[in-house]
Amino acid sequence: MKHIILQKDNFMEKCVSGNLKKSDISRYTRKAGLAIAEGYGWKVRGIESVEK
């Protein structure tokens, strides 16, 4: 959980400072999407299993 909070802080820092890149957005939203899929038990195309 501490790792997720650190990622969120880094993301917000980049956003506020104006250094946010498209790759940052893609990486953050991809990880959030996998976490949501895991929570609901959904299968994600191209991913055999969602790792914790």
PDB file as gemmi writes it, atoms N, CA and C in Angstrom:
CRYST1    1.000    1.000    1.000  90.00  90.00  90.00 P 1                      
ATOM      1  N   MET A   1       0.829  -1.206   0.000  1.00  0.00           N  
ATOM      2  CA  MET A   1       0.000   0.000   0.000  1.00  0.00           C  
ATOM      3  C   MET A   1       0.865   1.258   0.000  1.00  0.00           C  
ATOM      4  N   LYS A   2       1.985   1.203   0.717  1.00  0.00           N  
ATOM      5  CA  LYS A   2       2.878   2.350   0.782  1.00  0.00           C  
ATOM      6  C   LYS A   2       3.405   2.702  -0.610  1.00  0.00           C  
ATOM      7  N   HIS A   3       3.647   1.660  -1.431  1.00  0.00           N  
ATOM      8  CA  HIS A   3       4.142   1.843  -2.799  1.00  0.00           C  
ATOM      9  C   HIS A   3       3.121   2.609  -3.645  1.00  0.00           C  
ATOM     10  N   ILE A   4       1.847   2.283  -3.474  1.00  0.00           N  
ATOM     11  CA  ILE A   4       0.780   2.947  -4.244  1.00  0.00           C  
ATOM     12  C   ILE A   4       0.681   4.417  -3.846  1.00  0.00           C  
ATOM     13  N   ILE A   5       0.812   4.700  -2.558  1.00  0.00           N  
ATOM     14  CA  ILE A   5       0.746   6.083  -2.086  1.00  0.00           C  
ATOM     15  C   ILE A   5       1.917   6.882  -2.655  1.00  0.00           C  
ATOM     16  N   LEU A   6       3.103   6.280  -2.688  1.00  0.00           N  
ATOM     17  CA  LEU A   6       4.271   6.947  -3.246  1.00  0.00           C  
ATOM     18  C   LEU A   6       4.065   7.241  -4.731  1.00  0.00           C  
ATOM     19  N   GLN A   7       3.505   6.287  -5.466  1.00  0.00           N  
ATOM     20  CA  GLN A   7       3.228   6.495  -6.889  1.00  0.00           C  
ATOM     21  C   GLN A   7       2.239   7.641  -7.077  1.00  0.00           C  
ATOM     22  N   LYS A   8       1.216   7.677  -6.240  1.00  0.00           N  
ATOM     23  CA  LYS A   8       0.207   8.739  -6.321  1.00  0.00           C  
ATOM     24  C   LYS A   8       0.856  10.097  -6.053  1.00  0.00           C  
ATOM     25  N   ASP A   9       1.718  10.164  -5.040  1.00  0.00           N  
ATOM     26  CA  ASP A   9       2.402  11.412  -4.723  1.00  0.00           C  
ATOM     27  C   ASP A   9       3.299  11.866  -5.868  1.00  0.00           C  
ATOM     28  N   ASN A  10       4.036  10.920  -6.473  1.00  0.00           N  
ATOM     29  CA  ASN A  10       4.899  11.252  -7.609  1.00  0.00           C  
ATOM     30  C   ASN A  10       4.077  11.752  -8.793  1.00  0.00           C  
ATOM     31  N   PHE A  11       2.948  11.096  -9.039  1.00  0.00           N  
ATOM     32  CA  PHE A  11       2.064  11.481 -10.138  1.00  0.00           C  
ATOM     33  C   PHE A  11       1.544  12.904  -9.918  1.00  0.00           C  
ATOM     34  N   MET A  12       1.075  13.175  -8.704  1.00  0.00           N  
ATOM     35  CA  MET A  12       0.531  14.501  -8.394  1.00  0.00           C  
ATOM     36  C   MET A  12       1.618  15.580  -8.465  1.00  0.00           C  
ATOM     37  N   GLU A  13       2.818  15.246  -8.005  1.00  0.00           N  
ATOM     38  CA  GLU A  13       3.932  16.202  -8.058  1.00  0.00           C  
ATOM     39  C   GLU A  13       4.253  16.573  -9.506  1.00  0.00           C  
ATOM     40  N   LYS A  14       4.295  15.566 -10.380  1.00  0.00           N  
ATOM     41  CA  LYS A  14       4.555  15.826 -11.794  1.00  0.00           C  
ATOM     42  C   LYS A  14       3.436  16.659 -12.408  1.00  0.00           C  
ATOM     43  N   CYS A  15       2.210  16.383 -12.011  1.00  0.00           N  
ATOM     44  CA  CYS A  15       1.055  17.104 -12.536  1.00  0.00           C  
ATOM     45  C   CYS A  15       1.110  18.579 -12.137  1.00  0.00           C  
ATOM     46  N   VAL A  16       1.369  18.838 -10.869  1.00  0.00           N  
ATOM     47  CA  VAL A  16       1.404  20.205 -10.357  1.00  0.00           C  
ATOM     48  C   VAL A  16       2.580  20.982 -10.932  1.00  0.00           C  
ATOM     49  N   SER A  17       3.730  20.324 -11.097  1.00  0.00           N  
ATOM     50  CA  SER A  17       4.930  21.011 -11.595  1.00  0.00           C  
ATOM     51  C   SER A  17       4.922  21.178 -13.117  1.00  0.00           C  
ATOM     52  N   GLY A  18       3.962  20.543 -13.795  1.00  0.00           N  
ATOM     53  CA  GLY A  18       3.882  20.659 -15.245  1.00  0.00           C  
ATOM     54  C   GLY A  18       4.802  19.703 -15.985  1.00  0.00           C  
ATOM     55  N   ASN A  19       5.323  18.697 -15.281  1.00  0.00           N  
ATOM     56  CA  ASN A  19       6.241  17.732 -15.894  1.00  0.00           C  
ATOM     57  C   ASN A  19       5.577  16.400 -16.211  1.00  0.00           C  
ATOM     58  N   LEU A  20       4.276  16.359 -16.242  1.00  0.00           N  
ATOM     59  CA  LEU A  20       3.539  15.127 -16.503  1.00  0.00           C  
ATOM     60  C   LEU A  20       3.586  14.806 -17.995  1.00  0.00           C  
ATOM     61  N   LYS A  21       3.931  13.568 -18.299  1.00  0.00           N  
ATOM     62  CA  LYS A  21       4.016  13.125 -19.690  1.00  0.00           C  
ATOM     63  C   LYS A  21       2.914  12.111 -19.972  1.00  0.00           C  
ATOM     64  N   LYS A  22       2.645  11.901 -21.233  1.00  0.00           N  
ATOM     65  CA  LYS A  22       1.636  10.928 -21.645  1.00  0.00           C  
ATOM     66  C   LYS A  22       1.962   9.543 -21.087  1.00  0.00           C  
ATOM     67  N   SER A  23       3.254   9.192 -21.065  1.00  0.00           N  
ATOM     68  CA  SER A  23       3.660   7.885 -20.544  1.00  0.00           C  
ATOM     69  C   SER A  23       3.355   7.750 -19.050  1.00  0.00           C  
ATOM     70  N   ASP A  24       3.455   8.852 -18.295  1.00  0.00           N  
ATOM     71  CA  ASP A  24       3.118   8.826 -16.872  1.00  0.00           C  
ATOM     72  C   ASP A  24       1.630   8.531 -16.680  1.00  0.00           C  
ATOM     73  N   ILE A  25       0.813   9.177 -17.490  1.00  0.00           N  
ATOM     74  CA  ILE A  25      -0.638   8.972 -17.401  1.00  0.00           C  
ATOM     75  C   ILE A  25      -0.989   7.532 -17.754  1.00  0.00           C  
ATOM     76  N   SER A  26      -0.411   7.025 -18.826  1.00  0.00           N  
ATOM     77  CA  SER A  26      -0.685   5.648 -19.250  1.00  0.00           C  
ATOM     78  C   SER A  26      -0.276   4.648 -18.182  1.00  0.00           C  
ATOM     79  N   ARG A  27       0.907   4.838 -17.600  1.00  0.00           N  
ATOM     80  CA  ARG A  27       1.408   3.907 -16.585  1.00  0.00           C  
ATOM     81  C   ARG A  27       0.505   3.925 -15.343  1.00  0.00           C  
ATOM     82  N   TYR A  28       0.120   5.108 -14.895  1.00  0.00           N  
ATOM     83  CA  TYR A  28      -0.696   5.229 -13.687  1.00  0.00           C  
ATOM     84  C   TYR A  28      -2.088   4.649 -13.896  1.00  0.00           C  
ATOM     85  N   THR A  29      -2.710   4.961 -15.025  1.00  0.00           N  
ATOM     86  CA  THR A  29      -4.065   4.471 -15.267  1.00  0.00           C  
ATOM     87  C   THR A  29      -4.087   2.979 -15.554  1.00  0.00           C  
ATOM     88  N   ARG A  30      -3.025   2.438 -16.165  1.00  0.00           N  
ATOM     89  CA  ARG A  30      -2.949   0.993 -16.420  1.00  0.00           C  
ATOM     90  C   ARG A  30      -2.915   0.240 -15.095  1.00  0.00           C  
ATOM     91  N   LYS A  31      -2.088   0.701 -14.159  1.00  0.00           N  
ATOM     92  CA  LYS A  31      -1.991   0.042 -12.860  1.00  0.00           C  
ATOM     93  C   LYS A  31      -3.298   0.167 -12.086  1.00  0.00           C  
ATOM     94  N   ALA A  32      -3.950   1.299 -12.173  1.00  0.00           N  
ATOM     95  CA  ALA A  32      -5.227   1.471 -11.493  1.00  0.00           C  
ATOM     96  C   ALA A  32      -6.270   0.540 -12.101  1.00  0.00           C  
ATOM     97  N   GLY A  33      -6.264   0.407 -13.414  1.00  0.00           N  
ATOM     98  CA  GLY A  33      -7.212  -0.477 -14.092  1.00  0.00           C  
ATOM     99  C   GLY A  33      -7.020  -1.930 -13.700  1.00  0.00           C  
ATOM    100  N   LEU A  34      -5.766  -2.364 -13.571  1.00  0.00           N  
ATOM    101  CA  LEU A  34      -5.495  -3.746 -13.161  1.00  0.00           C  
ATOM    102  C   LEU A  34      -5.948  -3.985 -11.726  1.00  0.00           C  
ATOM    103  N   ALA A  35      -5.747  -3.003 -10.859  1.00  0.00           N  
ATOM    104  CA  ALA A  35      -6.182  -3.140  -9.467  1.00  0.00           C  
ATOM    105  C   ALA A  35      -7.705  -3.231  -9.380  1.00  0.00           C  
ATOM    106  N   ILE A  36      -8.395  -2.450 -10.174  1.00  0.00           N  
ATOM    107  CA  ILE A  36      -9.867  -2.488 -10.196  1.00  0.00           C  
ATOM    108  C   ILE A  36     -10.344  -3.836 -10.722  1.00  0.00           C  
ATOM    109  N   ALA A  37      -9.719  -4.312 -11.799  1.00  0.00           N  
ATOM    110  CA  ALA A  37     -10.089  -5.617 -12.371  1.00  0.00           C  
ATOM    111  C   ALA A  37      -9.882  -6.727 -11.348  1.00  0.00           C  
ATOM    112  N   GLU A  38      -8.791  -6.667 -10.619  1.00  0.00           N  
ATOM    113  CA  GLU A  38      -8.524  -7.682  -9.597  1.00  0.00           C  
ATOM    114  C   GLU A  38      -9.596  -7.644  -8.509  1.00  0.00           C  
ATOM    115  N   GLY A  39      -9.965  -6.460  -8.096  1.00  0.00           N  
ATOM    116  CA  GLY A  39     -10.977  -6.310  -7.047  1.00  0.00           C  
ATOM    117  C   GLY A  39     -12.324  -6.893  -7.434  1.00  0.00           C  
ATOM    118  N   TYR A  40     -12.690  -6.752  -8.699  1.00  0.00           N  
ATOM    119  CA  TYR A  40     -13.971  -7.265  -9.174  1.00  0.00           C  
ATOM    120  C   TYR A  40     -13.876  -8.677  -9.756  1.00  0.00           C  
ATOM    121  N   GLY A  41     -12.649  -9.180  -9.874  1.00  0.00           N  
ATOM    122  CA  GLY A  41     -12.469 -10.522 -10.422  1.00  0.00           C  
ATOM    123  C   GLY A  41     -12.596 -10.571 -11.935  1.00  0.00           C  
ATOM    124  N   TRP A  42     -12.425  -9.438 -12.584  1.00  0.00           N  
ATOM    125  CA  TRP A  42     -12.518  -9.379 -14.039  1.00  0.00           C  
ATOM    126  C   TRP A  42     -11.235  -9.885 -14.664  1.00  0.00           C  
ATOM    127  N   LYS A  43     -11.347 -10.454 -15.846  1.00  0.00           N  
ATOM    128  CA  LYS A  43     -10.172 -10.858 -16.612  1.00  0.00           C  
ATOM    129  C   LYS A  43      -9.802  -9.717 -17.552  1.00  0.00           C  
ATOM    130  N   VAL A  44      -8.514  -9.464 -17.653  1.00  0.00           N  
ATOM    131  CA  VAL A  44      -8.024  -8.392 -18.516  1.00  0.00           C  
ATOM    132  C   VAL A  44      -7.403  -9.029 -19.752  1.00  0.00           C  
ATOM    133  N   ARG A  45      -7.844  -8.585 -20.919  1.00  0.00           N  
ATOM    134  CA  ARG A  45      -7.328  -9.127 -22.171  1.00  0.00           C  
ATOM    135  C   ARG A  45      -5.813  -8.950 -22.242  1.00  0.00           C  
ATOM    136  N   GLY A  46      -5.102 -10.018 -22.571  1.00  0.00           N  
ATOM    137  CA  GLY A  46      -3.657  -9.958 -22.682  1.00  0.00           C  
ATOM    138  C   GLY A  46      -2.922 -10.196 -21.371  1.00  0.00           C  
ATOM    139  N   ILE A  47      -3.662 -10.310 -20.269  1.00  0.00           N  
ATOM    140  CA  ILE A  47      -3.057 -10.548 -18.957  1.00  0.00           C  
ATOM    141  C   ILE A  47      -3.609 -11.883 -18.443  1.00  0.00           C  
ATOM    142  N   GLU A  48      -2.714 -12.838 -18.189  1.00  0.00           N  
ATOM    143  CA  GLU A  48      -3.188 -14.156 -17.728  1.00  0.00           C  
ATOM    144  C   GLU A  48      -3.688 -14.094 -16.293  1.00  0.00           C  
ATOM    145  N   SER A  49      -2.955 -13.405 -15.436  1.00  0.00           N  
ATOM    146  CA  SER A  49      -3.418 -13.239 -14.060  1.00  0.00           C  
ATOM    147  C   SER A  49      -2.965 -11.880 -13.557  1.00  0.00           C  
ATOM    148  N   VAL A  50      -3.749 -11.314 -12.688  1.00  0.00           N  
ATOM    149  CA  VAL A  50      -3.420 -10.017 -12.124  1.00  0.00           C  
ATOM    150  C   VAL A  50      -2.610 -10.261 -10.862  1.00  0.00           C  
ATOM    151  N   GLU A  51      -1.369  -9.735 -10.849  1.00  0.00           N  
ATOM    152  CA  GLU A  51      -0.493  -9.936  -9.708  1.00  0.00           C  
ATOM    153  C   GLU A  51      -0.726  -8.867  -8.669  1.00  0.00           C  
ATOM    154  N   LYS A  52      -0.527  -9.246  -7.414  1.00  0.00           N  
ATOM    155  CA  LYS A  52      -0.681  -8.278  -6.328  1.00  0.00           C  
ATOM    156  C   LYS A  52       0.610  -7.548  -6.098  1.00  0.00           C  
TER     157      LYS A  52                                                      
END                                                                             
